[in-house]
Amino acid sequence: MDIMTMNELKVLMDRHPGWCLSLYMPTHRAGRDTEQDPIRFSNLLRQAEERLLAKGMRSPEVRELLRPAQELAGEPGFWRHQSDGLAVFLASDVFRSYRVPLPLEELVVIANRFHFKPLLPLFANDGHFYILALSQNQVRLLEGTRHTVDEVDVESLPQSLVDALGYERFEKQLQFHTGTSAGSGGRTAMFHGHDADDDAKARIVRWLHKVDDELPGVLTGGQSPVVLAGVDYLFPLYREANTYPHLVEEGIPGNPEELSPAELHARAWPLVEPIFSAAEDEAIGEYNRFKGTGRTTADVQEAVLAAHQGRVDTLFVPVGVQVWGVADPSTNSVHVHQDPEAGDEDLLDLAAIESILKGGTVYAVEPEKVPDQAILAAVFRY
């Protein structure tokens, strides 16, 4: 599975020359359907070609724009290793593809900017989380949603303690057993001896610092909870090294090497689900408390401008709904159109991504869950 970092999101959010093409489709991890995925992708490319030609692009320009995606369609190895959904972004200077643990619907969007709303669950505070599975032999990062989970291939993370410490002969020096930690009900490391054991503990902590140094840069959005999975003695040591503010207090004890992604997901979801439910309930309550004070809005134009200015603290947007128009922050103007016109973009998508990039919290919810049954709902910082 691939991961979209905040830095990549910022690059994709920039204006790019010409048309920006966003492609979404469901994919399959195994079975006969995997053979049909590249065919479905080729069909999407044909739809995109027809629509680009209808917008006035010449055939050679269209072929050049779609060339990287056409090559991707012909790579059997790529299609044998899929997740639940595929997102592809194409412009004259950009080609990115992301295999994500989201059951995406087929969609082709051609606009002046890339379209991100189908990926909002990866950035929004509505069920997106990570599992960091640590053992001396393996470091695994898994990305999960309410119903899905997938392993993330992150080359920058040290893959084992040996990888992280290299020449240091850790295994021969570390001897420990686990004992009950006072007051916590958990178990923590009890080291034999003194000098050698202190040195061994320090080496583990250095390894965990290496993991922590790399982790924030690869976590999409930077606000999703992280559940730690590992043997008991690693929990207090990792918390000593951790700087990520959304590490879940309770973890998954035991050797994670023995657990499949599905088993880790089954144990992690009960730990994070209360966090999401409480946060969403609190956000709705805050919207209701501030309603009528000037701290909220259900107006698209006002929300888009506030998001650009970094004033949006919390935003609710409906999945599967678009509001087309043009935003020009330089003139403080937003124009909504009943039907999409040349140069339009989805203003709900724009408000959501601008809010996320400027540190706001976004909830991508079913339309009936937006407060006041509005097209969107926002709470301002000030």
KAGILIN-V304153 format. One record per residue. N is the residue number from 0. RES is the residue in three letters. D_CENTER is the distance of its C-alpha to the mean C-alpha in whole Angstrom. Layout:
n->N res->RES d_center->D_CENTER
n->N res->RES d_center->D_CENTER
This chain:
n->0 res->MET d_center->12
n->1 res->ASP d_center->10
n->2 res->ILE d_center->7
n->3 res->MET d_center->6
n->4 res->THR d_center->7
n->5 res->MET d_center->9
n->6 res->ASN d_center->12
n->7 res->GLU d_center->11
n->8 res->LEU d_center->10
n->9 res->LYS d_center->13
n->10 res->VAL d_center->15
n->11 res->LEU d_center->14
n->12 res->MET d_center->15
n->13 res->ASP d_center->19
n->14 res->ARG d_center->22
n->15 res->HIS d_center->23
n->16 res->PRO d_center->26
n->17 res->GLY d_center->27
n->18 res->TRP d_center->25
n->19 res->CYS d_center->21
n->20 res->LEU d_center->20
n->21 res->SER d_center->17
n->22 res->LEU d_center->17
n->23 res->TYR d_center->16
n->24 res->MET d_center->17
n->25 res->PRO d_center->17
n->26 res->THR d_center->18
n->27 res->HIS d_center->19
n->28 res->ARG d_center->19
n->29 res->ALA d_center->23
n->30 res->GLY d_center->26
n->31 res->ARG d_center->28
n->32 res->ASP d_center->25
n->33 res->THR d_center->24
n->34 res->GLU d_center->27
n->35 res->GLN d_center->26
n->36 res->ASP d_center->23
n->37 res->PRO d_center->24
n->38 res->ILE d_center->27
n->39 res->ARG d_center->25
n->40 res->PHE d_center->23
n->41 res->SER d_center->26
n->42 res->ASN d_center->27
n->43 res->LEU d_center->24
n->44 res->LEU d_center->25
n->45 res->ARG d_center->29
n->46 res->GLN d_center->27
n->47 res->ALA d_center->26
n->48 res->GLU d_center->29
n->49 res->GLU d_center->31
n->50 res->ARG d_center->29
n->51 res->LEU d_center->29
n->52 res->LEU d_center->33
n->53 res->ALA d_center->34
n->54 res->LYS d_center->32
n->55 res->GLY d_center->35
n->56 res->MET d_center->33
n->57 res->ARG d_center->36
n->58 res->SER d_center->35
n->59 res->PRO d_center->35
n->60 res->GLU d_center->32
n->61 res->VAL d_center->30
n->62 res->ARG d_center->31
n->63 res->GLU d_center->30
n->64 res->LEU d_center->27
n->65 res->LEU d_center->26
n->66 res->ARG d_center->27
n->67 res->PRO d_center->24
n->68 res->ALA d_center->23
n->69 res->GLN d_center->26
n->70 res->GLU d_center->26
n->71 res->LEU d_center->23
n->72 res->ALA d_center->24
n->73 res->GLY d_center->27
n->74 res->GLU d_center->25
n->75 res->PRO d_center->26
n->76 res->GLY d_center->24
n->77 res->PHE d_center->21
n->78 res->TRP d_center->21
n->79 res->ARG d_center->22
n->80 res->HIS d_center->19
n->81 res->GLN d_center->17
n->82 res->SER d_center->14
n->83 res->ASP d_center->14
n->84 res->GLY d_center->13
n->85 res->LEU d_center->13
n->86 res->ALA d_center->13
n->87 res->VAL d_center->15
n->88 res->PHE d_center->16
n->89 res->LEU d_center->20
n->90 res->ALA d_center->22
n->91 res->SER d_center->25
n->92 res->ASP d_center->23
n->93 res->VAL d_center->20
n->94 res->PHE d_center->19
n->95 res->ARG d_center->15
n->96 res->SER d_center->14
n->97 res->TYR d_center->11
n->98 res->ARG d_center->11
n->99 res->VAL d_center->9
n->100 res->PRO d_center->9
n->101 res->LEU d_center->10
n->102 res->PRO d_center->14
n->103 res->LEU d_center->14
n->104 res->GLU d_center->17
n->105 res->GLU d_center->19
n->106 res->LEU d_center->19
n->107 res->VAL d_center->21
n->108 res->VAL d_center->20
n->109 res->ILE d_center->23
n->110 res->ALA d_center->23
n->111 res->ASN d_center->23
n->112 res->ARG d_center->19
n->113 res->PHE d_center->16
n->114 res->HIS d_center->15
n->115 res->PHE d_center->11
n->116 res->LYS d_center->12
n->117 res->PRO d_center->11
n->118 res->LEU d_center->8
n->119 res->LEU d_center->8
n->120 res->PRO d_center->7
n->121 res->LEU d_center->3
n->122 res->PHE d_center->5
n->123 res->ALA d_center->8
n->124 res->ASN d_center->10
n->125 res->ASP d_center->11
n->126 res->GLY d_center->10
n->127 res->HIS d_center->7
n->128 res->PHE d_center->8
n->129 res->TYR d_center->9
n->130 res->ILE d_center->13
n->131 res->LEU d_center->15
n->132 res->ALA d_center->18
n->133 res->LEU d_center->21
n->134 res->SER d_center->24
n->135 res->GLN d_center->27
n->136 res->ASN d_center->26
n->137 res->GLN d_center->23
n->138 res->VAL d_center->19
n->139 res->ARG d_center->16
n->140 res->LEU d_center->13
n->141 res->LEU d_center->11
n->142 res->GLU d_center->8
n->143 res->GLY d_center->9
n->144 res->THR d_center->9
n->145 res->ARG d_center->13
n->146 res->HIS d_center->14
n->147 res->THR d_center->13
n->148 res->VAL d_center->12
n->149 res->ASP d_center->12
n->150 res->GLU d_center->13
n->151 res->VAL d_center->11
n->152 res->ASP d_center->14
n->153 res->VAL d_center->14
n->154 res->GLU d_center->17
n->155 res->SER d_center->17
n->156 res->LEU d_center->17
n->157 res->PRO d_center->21
n->158 res->GLN d_center->21
n->159 res->SER d_center->24
n->160 res->LEU d_center->26
n->161 res->VAL d_center->29
n->162 res->ASP d_center->27
n->163 res->ALA d_center->26
n->164 res->LEU d_center->29
n->165 res->GLY d_center->31
n->166 res->TYR d_center->35
n->167 res->GLU d_center->35
n->168 res->ARG d_center->37
n->169 res->PHE d_center->35
n->170 res->GLU d_center->35
n->171 res->LYS d_center->39
n->172 res->GLN d_center->39
n->173 res->LEU d_center->37
n->174 res->GLN d_center->38
n->175 res->PHE d_center->37
n->176 res->HIS d_center->37
n->177 res->THR d_center->35
n->178 res->GLY d_center->37
n->179 res->THR d_center->36
n->180 res->SER d_center->34
n->181 res->ALA d_center->36
n->182 res->GLY d_center->35
n->183 res->SER d_center->32
n->184 res->GLY d_center->33
n->185 res->GLY d_center->30
n->186 res->ARG d_center->32
n->187 res->THR d_center->32
n->188 res->ALA d_center->33
n->189 res->MET d_center->37
n->190 res->PHE d_center->38
n->191 res->HIS d_center->42
n->192 res->GLY d_center->44
n->193 res->HIS d_center->43
n->194 res->ASP d_center->43
n->195 res->ALA d_center->41
n->196 res->ASP d_center->39
n->197 res->ASP d_center->38
n->198 res->ASP d_center->37
n->199 res->ALA d_center->35
n->200 res->LYS d_center->33
n->201 res->ALA d_center->32
n->202 res->ARG d_center->31
n->203 res->ILE d_center->29
n->204 res->VAL d_center->27
n->205 res->ARG d_center->27
n->206 res->TRP d_center->25
n->207 res->LEU d_center->23
n->208 res->HIS d_center->23
n->209 res->LYS d_center->22
n->210 res->VAL d_center->19
n->211 res->ASP d_center->18
n->212 res->ASP d_center->19
n->213 res->GLU d_center->16
n->214 res->LEU d_center->13
n->215 res->PRO d_center->12
n->216 res->GLY d_center->12
n->217 res->VAL d_center->9
n->218 res->LEU d_center->7
n->219 res->THR d_center->4
n->220 res->GLY d_center->6
n->221 res->GLY d_center->8
n->222 res->GLN d_center->9
n->223 res->SER d_center->8
n->224 res->PRO d_center->11
n->225 res->VAL d_center->12
n->226 res->VAL d_center->15
n->227 res->LEU d_center->17
n->228 res->ALA d_center->20
n->229 res->GLY d_center->23
n->230 res->VAL d_center->27
n->231 res->ASP d_center->28
n->232 res->TYR d_center->29
n->233 res->LEU d_center->26
n->234 res->PHE d_center->24
n->235 res->PRO d_center->27
n->236 res->LEU d_center->26
n->237 res->TYR d_center->23
n->238 res->ARG d_center->23
n->239 res->GLU d_center->25
n->240 res->ALA d_center->23
n->241 res->ASN d_center->20
n->242 res->THR d_center->19
n->243 res->TYR d_center->15
n->244 res->PRO d_center->16
n->245 res->HIS d_center->14
n->246 res->LEU d_center->16
n->247 res->VAL d_center->17
n->248 res->GLU d_center->21
n->249 res->GLU d_center->22
n->250 res->GLY d_center->21
n->251 res->ILE d_center->21
n->252 res->PRO d_center->25
n->253 res->GLY d_center->26
n->254 res->ASN d_center->26
n->255 res->PRO d_center->22
n->256 res->GLU d_center->24
n->257 res->GLU d_center->26
n->258 res->LEU d_center->23
n->259 res->SER d_center->21
n->260 res->PRO d_center->17
n->261 res->ALA d_center->19
n->262 res->GLU d_center->21
n->263 res->LEU d_center->18
n->264 res->HIS d_center->16
n->265 res->ALA d_center->19
n->266 res->ARG d_center->20
n->267 res->ALA d_center->17
n->268 res->TRP d_center->16
n->269 res->PRO d_center->20
n->270 res->LEU d_center->19
n->271 res->VAL d_center->15
n->272 res->GLU d_center->17
n->273 res->PRO d_center->19
n->274 res->ILE d_center->17
n->275 res->PHE d_center->15
n->276 res->SER d_center->18
n->277 res->ALA d_center->20
n->278 res->ALA d_center->18
n->279 res->GLU d_center->18
n->280 res->ASP d_center->22
n->281 res->GLU d_center->22
n->282 res->ALA d_center->20
n->283 res->ILE d_center->23
n->284 res->GLY d_center->25
n->285 res->GLU d_center->25
n->286 res->TYR d_center->25
n->287 res->ASN d_center->28
n->288 res->ARG d_center->30
n->289 res->PHE d_center->29
n->290 res->LYS d_center->30
n->291 res->GLY d_center->33
n->292 res->THR d_center->33
n->293 res->GLY d_center->31
n->294 res->ARG d_center->28
n->295 res->THR d_center->26
n->296 res->THR d_center->26
n->297 res->ALA d_center->26
n->298 res->ASP d_center->27
n->299 res->VAL d_center->25
n->300 res->GLN d_center->26
n->301 res->GLU d_center->27
n->302 res->ALA d_center->23
n->303 res->VAL d_center->22
n->304 res->LEU d_center->24
n->305 res->ALA d_center->23
n->306 res->ALA d_center->20
n->307 res->HIS d_center->21
n->308 res->GLN d_center->23
n->309 res->GLY d_center->20
n->310 res->ARG d_center->22
n->311 res->VAL d_center->20
n->312 res->ASP d_center->19
n->313 res->THR d_center->17
n->314 res->LEU d_center->17
n->315 res->PHE d_center->17
n->316 res->VAL d_center->17
n->317 res->PRO d_center->18
n->318 res->VAL d_center->16
n->319 res->GLY d_center->18
n->320 res->VAL d_center->20
n->321 res->GLN d_center->21
n->322 res->VAL d_center->23
n->323 res->TRP d_center->25
n->324 res->GLY d_center->26
n->325 res->VAL d_center->27
n->326 res->ALA d_center->26
n->327 res->ASP d_center->28
n->328 res->PRO d_center->27
n->329 res->SER d_center->30
n->330 res->THR d_center->32
n->331 res->ASN d_center->30
n->332 res->SER d_center->30
n->333 res->VAL d_center->28
n->334 res->HIS d_center->30
n->335 res->VAL d_center->29
n->336 res->HIS d_center->30
n->337 res->GLN d_center->31
n->338 res->ASP d_center->30
n->339 res->PRO d_center->28
n->340 res->GLU d_center->30
n->341 res->ALA d_center->30
n->342 res->GLY d_center->28
n->343 res->ASP d_center->26
n->344 res->GLU d_center->22
n->345 res->ASP d_center->20
n->346 res->LEU d_center->21
n->347 res->LEU d_center->18
n->348 res->ASP d_center->15
n->349 res->LEU d_center->17
n->350 res->ALA d_center->17
n->351 res->ALA d_center->14
n->352 res->ILE d_center->12
n->353 res->GLU d_center->15
n->354 res->SER d_center->15
n->355 res->ILE d_center->11
n->356 res->LEU d_center->13
n->357 res->LYS d_center->16
n->358 res->GLY d_center->14
n->359 res->GLY d_center->15
n->360 res->THR d_center->13
n->361 res->VAL d_center->12
n->362 res->TYR d_center->13
n->363 res->ALA d_center->13
n->364 res->VAL d_center->16
n->365 res->GLU d_center->19
n->366 res->PRO d_center->21
n->367 res->GLU d_center->24
n->368 res->LYS d_center->22
n->369 res->VAL d_center->21
n->370 res->PRO d_center->24
n->371 res->ASP d_center->28
n->372 res->GLN d_center->26
n->373 res->ALA d_center->26
n->374 res->ILE d_center->24
n->375 res->LEU d_center->21
n->376 res->ALA d_center->22
n->377 res->ALA d_center->21
n->378 res->VAL d_center->22
n->379 res->PHE d_center->24
n->380 res->ARG d_center->24
n->381 res->TYR d_center->27
